[in-house]
Amino acid sequence: MGSWMMKPLAVACLAGAIAVFGSLDCGGSTGSGGAGNFGSCSRNADCMVRPQSCCGTCGAATRDDMIAINRANVSAYRQAECANAVCLACSMPQDPNLLATCNGAQCALVDLLAEPLTACTSGSDCRIRTNECCECGGKTDREHLIAVRNSSEETFHKLFCDPVTSCAECLPTYPPEATAACDNNRCIVKYSK
């Protein structure tokens, strides 16, 4: 087990409506991803975050309403949880700091703002990156930009990339209005526009 697994993680392991925070080791049958077995996975790329409720907050997951499920199970989850739901006609961007990873064959939630890889004491500790595995070619819109500690790339890669993932090397171009900052000892993205 790598040292990255020893660090405390803000992961919600969901078994029904019970959330256990604090460690990737959720123990027992927790970490199922919710009702049924929608969170079964074999690699990190299988997992995604969506609202646990049918509609979420204008379609987006929030810290109070999120679940990690297998991407292949999105339609089945929607059918099981949202059969007769009518959602408000609104939209809200997804929080880029809410991510999913595969742990113990179950999708698990990770809130980056509670992770050691976003800890900082000053803005110079932080840098911008996409929340996708590979920076080269990764999306750089507001739903994908995050700020992490300068020394966290290896930890990020182990947590969110599949073991055989090889990323191309290039210098990504990030929006000039986005900068990394340290706020309340957490790396965050600040926008000038």
HUPESUL-V181273 format. One record per pair of residues at least 12 apart in sequence whose C-alpha atoms are under 8 Angstrom apart, sorted by the first residue. I is the first residue (numbers start at 0). J is the second residue. Records with the same first field share a line. If there is no record, write none. Layout:
I = J  J
//
This chain:
3 = 154  157  158
4 = 23
6 = 22  115
7 = 21  22  23  114  115
8 = 20  21  22  23  109  113  114  115
9 = 21  22  108  109  110  111  113  114
10 = 22  23  107  108  109  110
11 = 30  107  108  109
12 = 25  29  30  31  32  107  108
13 = 29  30  31  32  33  66  107
14 = 28  29  30  31  32  33  34
15 = 33  34
16 = 33
23 = 102  107
30 = 105  106  107
31 = 105  106  107
32 = 66  67  68  105  106  107
33 = 51  66  67  68
37 = 68  69  72  75  76
38 = 67  68  69  72  105  106  107
39 = 68  69  104  105  106
40 = 69  101  104  105  106
41 = 101  104  105
42 = 100  101  104  161
43 = 99  100  101  102  106  158  159  160  161
44 = 100  101  159  160  161
45 = 69  70  71  101  106
46 = 67  68  69  70  99  100  101  106  107
47 = 67  68  69  70  98  99  100  106
48 = 60  65  66  67  68  97  98  99  108
49 = 65  66  67  68
50 = 64  65  66
51 = 64  65  66
52 = 64  65  80
53 = 77  80  81  84  86
54 = 84  86  87
56 = 90  91
57 = 86  87  88  89  90  91
58 = 89  90  91
59 = 90  91  92  93  94
60 = 93  94
61 = 93  94  97
62 = 97  110
66 = 107  108
67 = 99  106  107  108
68 = 106  107
69 = 106
92 = 141  142
93 = 142
94 = 142
95 = 130  141  142  143  144  145
96 = 110  111  112  130  145
97 = 109  110  111
98 = 110  111
99 = 159
100 = 158  159
112 = 185  186
116 = 147  148  150  151  154  155
117 = 146  147  148  151  185  186  187
118 = 147  148  184  185  186
119 = 148  181  184  185  186
120 = 181  184  185
121 = 180  181  184
122 = 179  180  181  186
123 = 180
124 = 148  149  181  186
125 = 146  147  148  149  179  180  181  186  187
126 = 146  147  148  149  178  179  180  186
127 = 144  145  146  147  173  178  179  188
128 = 144  145  146  147  173
129 = 143  144  145
130 = 143  144  145
131 = 143  159
132 = 155  156  159  160
133 = 160  166  167
134 = 166  171
135 = 166  167  168  169  170  171
136 = 171
137 = 171
139 = 172  173  174
140 = 174
144 = 188
145 = 187  188
146 = 179  180  186  187  188
147 = 186  187
148 = 186
176 = 189  190  191  192
177 = 189  190  191
178 = 190
//
